[in-house]
Amino acid sequence: MKKKLLAIALCMCTVFSAAGCSKKDSKKEEKQETKYELGQYKGIEVDSSLKTVEPEMVEEYLQSELQRYATDEELKEGVLEKDGKAKITYKSTVDGAEYKTSEGYLIPLTDSGFNVAGVVDALIGKSVGETLSLDLKLADDFSDTEVAGKDIHFDITIEAKVVTVVPEFTDEFVKEKYGYLGLSTKDELRKYLEEDIYVSQIYTEVWNVVMENLKVESYDTDKLDQLATELEEYEEYQVYMTYGIEMDAYLEYLGMDAEEFSKTVKESAKEYMKQEILVDAIAEKEGIEISDELYEAKIFEYAQAYGFETVDEFQSYYGDMTREDFEFTILSELVIEVICDNVVFVDGLGLRTEEETSSEASTEQATDEASTGEEETTK
């Protein structure tokens, strides 16, 4: 199983599931109103440069995997350094009254590591065991409006210096963490990561092309309306949980009215349905079926890839997803591999992804701006 492909496929299915549109339900509600023409999905041309995976890319991927298994170690002596981490106990007061306290609070010693300016700077260079008494001022736009702009006093004790310990890259590490993939040596893991990058970079190039080649003449109207409604509700929930505001206020910030938002969501619903149609159509054409044996093997692989000790824990984490949803994840992965295994390499073709970069950046700009200035609430 390719880890990046799993992330792609699982993300696709999670979107369907989060919107309340499981594969099981969609099969029930199908009224033969969806009409489509599959189009070309094999023999898609890509630039020959994608045959090669640079060693630097493999090394970067390897380091990210090692970081995934890194652990924090608490040192009871030492000097705190910028960009490190510390464990502290603190008590804060505003206007002489207790405001916030915390024991064993892990604080990153970065510019954004704490939501009160001056705390991190005061800690850097201090030693474990030291105590600090700080008089600072809360920002005028502090998240807690009742104390915004006021003076705040901190009493802080440095409990430990926290360092990140990255595991040593050895054959034993590979056996322990990737044995479920049949890997047992450093060279085998490097080869696996190289193949993962290879397939993933081709996927990035061809997926949109294959999607465009699929011509959907009509969608199941009832299913499309249901999915659009549930996606709207899901978006409203996400906005509230992320920014703490109602959808009307968020849309006003974006300069979008409710009608425009509904149209946008409906187009997203069509894209989700189109992906579902594409995966099912290619799987049927290729004769891809999910047997019980394949399902059990894949679900175990998925659980291990995401760091769960058991399949039950993995399935519980994705509690809204049914077996049909997970089977769709498997189908998505296998379909992606079929597409990527059948590309045609052409010299000098260029990369489509480079041409699309500026357009994607413009689309994401409004969302990025909306998150600017968000504060982390004091623990």
Sequence and secondary structure as in RCSB ss.txt:
>XXXX:A:sequence
MKKKLLAIALCMCTVFSAAGCSKKDSKKEEKQETKYELGQYKGIEVDSSLKTVEPEMVEEYLQSELQRYATDEEL
KEGVLEKDGKAKITYKSTVDGAEYKTSEGYLIPLTDSGFNVAGVVDALIGKSVGETLSLDLKLADDFSDTEVAGK
DIHFDITIEAKVVTVVPEFTDEFVKEKYGYLGLSTKDELRKYLEEDIYVSQIYTEVWNVVMENLKVESYDTDKLD
QLATELEEYEEYQVYMTYGIEMDAYLEYLGMDAEEFSKTVKESAKEYMKQEILVDAIAEKEGIEISDELYEAKIF
EYAQAYGFETVDEFQSYYGDMTREDFEFTILSELVIEVICDNVVFVDGLGLRTEEETSSEASTEQATDEASTGEE
ETTK
>XXXX:A:secstr
  HHHHHHHHHHHHHHHHTT  HHHHHHH  S  EEE    SS EEEGGGG   HHHHHHHHHHHHHHT EEEEE
SS B  TT EEEEEEEEEETTEEEEEEEEEEEE STTSSSSTTHHHHHTT BTT EEEEEEE  TT SSTTTTT 
EEEEEEEEEEEEEEE     HHHHHHHHGGGT  SHHHHHHHHHHHHHHHHHHHHHHHHHHHH EEEE  HHHHH
HHHHHHHHHHHHHHHHHHSS HHHHHHHHT  HHHHHHHHHHHHHHHHHHHHHHHHHHHHHT    HHHHHHHHH
HHHHHTT SSHHHHHHHTTT  HHHHHHHHHHHHHHHHHHHT EEETT   HHHHHHHHHHHHHHHHHHHHTT  
    
